[in-house]
């Protein structure tokens, strides 16, 4: 099966509305997927198993939908209209929406639990929640405690450093500098905010 065969009606509807260009990479990527919001491009590692590629793509679709919200948070940081903790929480709240959508796509695919290609804790949170809001709030808490960017950096540190950069407090830490300009790191599919100022969900 192709990775596209795993896309649900919700994912396909979001794709149709956002109309991203999809660049497929067969040689592996540092992240499973990332998005250039300025050019409306999603880069996808299709060398991974098709189901994981489809879920990575679904995650990025939600991030792309939230692009204006990421940009607003960055602008608030630039103007110092938001605290560092408020910025970090705001960004992770948007990532929690993407994690919720990814879990929903998996559940709507009617696949077995042992087939889930991302952290099982995310699916457990999705299953136990009584509503989307409750799930996203629980995912936010989980990500704040356990989320990693590129499987190496805690989300709290990464997005705190993003805040310091956008607020003009510190230069961009070069140990993050593997990402291309205009790409975003997603949690567990990671690709962060780019130092040029555009967040890139």
Secondary structure, 3 states (H helix, E strand, C coil): CCHHHHCCHHHHHHHHHHCCEEEEECCCCCCCEEEECCCCEEEEECCCCHHHHHHHHHHHHHHHHCHHHHHHHHHHHHCCCCCHHHHHHHHHHHHHHHHHHHHHHHHHCCCCHHHCCCCHHHHHHHHHCCCHHHHHHHHHHHHHHHCEECCCEEHHHHHHHHHHHHCCCCCCCHHHCCCCCCCCCECCECCCCCCCCCCCC
